[in-house]
Amino acid sequence: MTSDLPVLLAAVSILSALHLVFQARRVGWSRMKHKIMPPTVTGPPEFERTFRAHQNSIESYSIFLVVLWISGIFCNEVLAALGGLLYIVGREMYFTGYIRESKKRLPGFYLVLCALLFLTVTATIGIIQSFLSKYLNTRLL
């Protein structure tokens, strides 16, 4: 193995996957608590909010992974990993807030948005710098 492997990106990716699994488990616990058998996705408001919070996490997960890895490979692995950790914290805040009351999801939502924006900007900057360097022999920064 070489030291050039993106270890931080891999670690954050695994942590985020485990976080999604834990959220799925919490949906399962909510199903048991409210006696809701799959494939039913309706029930008491607490269950529906738990289910929806997990679905929202799944819906944005592919976007997160793409910008995390592009940011880390093309810009800076440490910054990308920190952005990834911020995303995971925001997702947990979103999830737990949403379960309590839908309006309480907003602080986590804004933190997730900031993390995704940060990763998208650093990924874009990294791609532009790499393009300029490789194809035009110039450096932006």
Sequence and secondary structure as in RCSB ss.txt:
>XXXX:A:sequence
MTSDLPVLLAAVSILSALHLVFQARRVGWSRMKHKIMPPTVTGPPEFERTFRAHQNSIESYSIFLVVLWISGIFC
NEVLAALGGLLYIVGREMYFTGYIRESKKRLPGFYLVLCALLFLTVTATIGIIQSFLSKYLNTRLL
>XXXX:A:secstr
  TTS HHHHHHHHHHHHHHHHHHHHHHHHHHHHT  TT   SSHHHHHHHHHHHHHHHHHHHHHHHHHHHHHHT
 HHHHHHHHHHHHHHHHHHHHHHHH GGGGHHHHHHHHHHHHHHHHHHHHHHHHHHHHHHH     
